[in-house]
Amino acid sequence: MIGTVTLNPAVDQTMRVDGPLAPDEVIRVEDARFDPGGKGINVSKYLTAMGTETVATGVLGGFVGRHVAERLESAGIATAFVDIEGVTRMNTTVLAADDEYKLNQAGPQVSPADVDAVVEKLRTRSPGTVVVAGSLPPGLDSDAIDRLARAGPWETVVDVDGPLLRELDAEFELCKPNVTELEAATGREITGVESAIEAARELRGDRFDRVLASLGPEGAVLVSADGVVHEPAIDCEVVDTVGAGDALLAGVLAATDAGADDADALHAGVVSATAAVSTQGTTLPSLPEPTASGVD
Ligand SMILES: O=P(O)(O)OC[C@@]1(O)O[C@H](CO)[C@@H](O)[C@@H]1O
């Protein structure tokens, strides 16, 4: 079973406007939706859509937190969240004619004691893998992630900002940077697949067994002790990129869990990410069930 930890969840508000964003005028929204989000929560949503057992944990507070919990429960996603005093944040994506705009709040204050309470929730569920994903809210630093990684017999997967990746010192089964995060974590400039592979190799080092780097239109690479695999992106109409990295990660983890090797797992990840970018918002009705050969 795969547990996810989201220390800074959100309700994601996605709005579509037909024209470009312009100052000093009222912009009429054509279409709006709310999704329970935050990177770990999205990974649990995508795992559920693939039929892989998961529990979503982390911290939730206030009316936004209650909405996240209700939506996950009604979608049949197992949850084990710790209540906090502050109000869970709302993040906004605007899909405008010219571009995609993303506004993420800092989030409420969370304490190391809240992280200890999350550890207790995880221990009662005994996951084989724990995914810690997303930004850290005010009050926490990299110690929180090291603590989660060392607190149980599980393997830990991490998807956090590049500067934070440099500060971690526990051991992790996998990390999932995007291009910006890979550049920040290694200080290397990434200009294409080859330079991404070099940077991912350098990042692997002692702390990360595997590095899964999402490269947007160039697809993704997975670097491990077994070697390097690259999977190009699948051609599709891109509607909304929010959650694409989470879907990639969920696909790789679900397929790995089903016994797939790195190449097949990466293929499954890219199939999931393609479904995510082809859909508005971050909720997918269903995804191909991963098998030992990736996806059927
Ligand atoms: O501010 P963070 O924690 O880095 O990212 C949060 C977030 O943008 O990531 C998810 C998509 O990956 C969204 O559901 C959510 O709003």
PDBQT file of the ligand as one rigid body, heavy atoms in Angstrom, charges set to zero:
ROOT
HETATM    1  O1  LIG A 301       2.525  24.825  -3.731  1.00  0.00    +0.000 OA
HETATM    2  P1  LIG A 301       2.938  23.389  -3.981  1.00  0.00    +0.000 P 
HETATM    3  O2  LIG A 301       2.675  22.530  -2.790  1.00  0.00    +0.000 OA
HETATM    4  O3  LIG A 301       4.307  23.246  -4.536  1.00  0.00    +0.000 OA
HETATM    5  O4  LIG A 301       2.014  22.848  -5.155  1.00  0.00    +0.000 OA
HETATM    6  C1  LIG A 301       0.641  22.722  -4.924  1.00  0.00    +0.000 C 
HETATM    7  C2  LIG A 301      -0.058  22.437  -6.221  1.00  0.00    +0.000 C 
HETATM    8  O5  LIG A 301       0.130  23.484  -7.172  1.00  0.00    +0.000 OA
HETATM    9  O6  LIG A 301       0.464  21.245  -6.782  1.00  0.00    +0.000 OA
HETATM   10  C3  LIG A 301      -0.572  20.437  -7.290  1.00  0.00    +0.000 C 
HETATM   11  C4  LIG A 301      -0.259  20.073  -8.703  1.00  0.00    +0.000 C 
HETATM   12  O7  LIG A 301       0.943  19.363  -8.785  1.00  0.00    +0.000 OA
HETATM   13  C5  LIG A 301      -1.863  21.220  -7.111  1.00  0.00    +0.000 C 
HETATM   14  O8  LIG A 301      -2.904  20.347  -6.786  1.00  0.00    +0.000 OA
HETATM   15  C6  LIG A 301      -1.551  22.179  -6.000  1.00  0.00    +0.000 C 
HETATM   16  O9  LIG A 301      -2.300  23.364  -5.998  1.00  0.00    +0.000 OA
ENDROOT
TORSDOF 0
